[in-house]
Amino acid sequence: MHLPRYDRIPDHDDDHSLIEVRVSDLQPTQMCVGLAEVRSRQKDFSQESKTERLEYLRGKPVPLVRNRLGQLWMVDRHHRLRALLEMDPNVTTYGYVIAEIESDSRDAALLALQDRGWLYLHDGRGNGPWEPSKLPHSLLGLEDDPYRSLVWKLKKEGLIKPQRLIPYHEFRWGAWLRTRPLPPFSSSQLDPALPASRRLAQSRAAAHLAGWTGGN
């Protein structure tokens, strides 16, 4: 699967003011998540106080795109915010606006996002790309992609380096792993695929992917 060129996601700095937003008001820019990561984040959040959680979210603001109606699309942080939204439908987070879309049409906003490479239009089975209009309006509508869960686990083990400003970096790895033979697995049961996927992630065949560690 070939994913298109992209603009790097602007990092948060002094030129971007933080705003507090309701997570339920944010529209996703991808069709799926890895539920293994969502469940792991829920476990972590459940052990934090509300104050600790807000402080964490302030330090991990969401890059946002806004249209003339004030509608917001999130270009990152889908997993942690899906986790929180399942736990609390009224939860808020912090974000910063990285682009303003001069339109009041959802379709026009999605096309502008697509032009920047800020949409992931493949579903949880790797099928696509679908039309941008097929994107869910809510984080709760995102499908599970077991390959995204697998890549999260490999990142957690240090076998893939984070690439925070590359949109859908983990999905690029997942798309590549889909082309390789792996035993059956699921987001709730990653173990069958882990030995082979670890070897693949460290192999020279993966050297073209950003975040490749080469076994180091």
N, C-alpha and C positions, 0 to 999 in steps of 0.2 A: 504494500500500500504506500503510495507516494503522498506525503503531505506537502501543501504548497509553501512557498516562501513566506516569510513573516517579518514583521517589525518587532524588534525586541521590546519587551514590556518596560516602560519607564519605572525606575525604582522610586520609592518614596524619599523625598528630600524636602528642603525648606521651601521649594517653589510649589509644593503640593500641600494644601491645607487638609487636615484630617476632618472628616465629617462623620457623625454617628448616624447609622442607618439601621432600619429593621431588616433582618435577614430575609424575612418573608417577602419583602419588596424587591429583592434582587433577582434578576433574571439570569439564568445560566447561559454560558456560551459553549457548552459541550453537552453531549447526549448521555453520557454515562460516567460512573465513578467505579472505583474498586471498593466493594463493601468491606473487605478485610481492613482497609485503612479507616473507613468510617467507624467500624466497630471498635478499633483500637483507640481512636481519638475519643470516642464516647467514654471508654473506660478511664482515660486520662482526665477528661473534663469532670467526670463524676467524683474525682478525688480532690478537686479544687474548690475553694470558696468562690463566691460570686465576685469578690474584689480581685482575687488572683486571676480569675478568668478574664475580667475586663482589662486588667493590666497586660495579660498575655495578648489579647486581641488588639490592644492599642499598639503593641510592638510588632504585630503582623497585619498591617492594614491591607485592605482589599483594593486592587486596582480596578477602577470603575470607568465605564463609558456612559455618558448621559445625553439624552436627546432634549429637544426644546420643551417637551412636556414634563421633564424631570424624571422620566423613567430611567432606571439604572440597570446596566448589564455588568456582571462581574467577569473579569478576565483571568482570575486565579482564585485559589482558596476554596474551591468547591467542596473538597472532602471535609475539612474541619467545620464549615458552615452547614453542610448537610447534616453532619453529626449533631451540631447544636440545635438545629431547627427541629430535628426529631425529638430532642429532649425538651425543648421549650419553644412553642410556636410564636412567642412574643420576644424572643431573644434579639438583641441588637449587637452590632459590631462597628468597627471603624474602617473607613475607606478613604481613598483619595482619587480624584477625577483625573484620568490620563488623556481623555479626549471628549470633546463636545461635538455632538452630531446635530447639524443644522436642519433638522427635520422633525416632524411630529408623527412620522409613520414608523411602525415597528419594522416593516419590511425594509425600509430605507436604512434604518439603523443597523439591521443585520447585514445588509449588503456592504455597508461601510466597515463593519467589523470583519467581514469576510475578505475585503480588499487588503486589510492589514495582516491577514493570517491569524486573526484572533477568534476563530471559530473551530471547533472540532466536531465534524459532521458525520462521524461514524458511530454506529450503535454498539451495544454491548457484545455483539457477535462479530464485530469488525466489518460489518456491511456498510457501504456508503461510497462516496459521500452523498448524503441526503440533502434536500433543499433546506436552506436556513429556516424557512417557515416551520419545519418539522421540530425545531428545538422546543423543549418544554418551557413553559412560562415560569415554572417553580423548580427549585432544587429537589423537591420531593418527587418530581417526575423523572428523575434520572435513573437509567437502567444500571444494572451491575455488569461490569466487564471483568471477568476473572484474570485476564492478562494484565489489566491495570493493577489489580491486587498483587499479582506476582511481582511486578516491577517495584511496587512499594516495598515489598519484603526484601528484594535485592538491594534497594537503596538503603533500607534500614540496616542491612548487614554490611554496608560499605562497599558493595560490589559495583554500584553505579553512583557517580558523584552527582549531587544536586546541581541543577542548572536553572536557577531561579528566574532568570529573565527570558528564557526560551519558552514560548507558549507550548503547552501540551508536550513537554519534553518526555514525560513518562509514557504517554501514548505512542510516541515515536518508537520508544523501546518496545512497547507492547506489540505494535504493528510488526516489528521485525521478528519478535519471538513467535508470532503467529505463523511465520513462514518456516519454522523449524519444528522437527518432530518432538513432541512432548507427550507424556502419558496423560490420560484424563485427570482433570483436577477441577476445583471450584474455589470460589473466594472463601468459603468456609473450610475448605480442605486443600491447602496449598502444598502439603508435604510431598505428594507423589511427583510433582513437577520440579521440586526445588533442586535435587542433585543435578539434573540435566541443565536446568536453566542457569545454575551457578557456573557450570562449565562454559555454557554458551556466552554468558555475559562477559567472561574473562578471555574469550577466544579472540584471535586476530580477526575473525569474521565480523566481530562487532566493533572493530576499531574506528569505523567511520561515524559511529554514533557519539554525540556529545555526552560527556560524562563517563566515557569508557575508562576503566582503571587499569586494564591489562594485567589484572591479578595483583597489582601493587597496593 
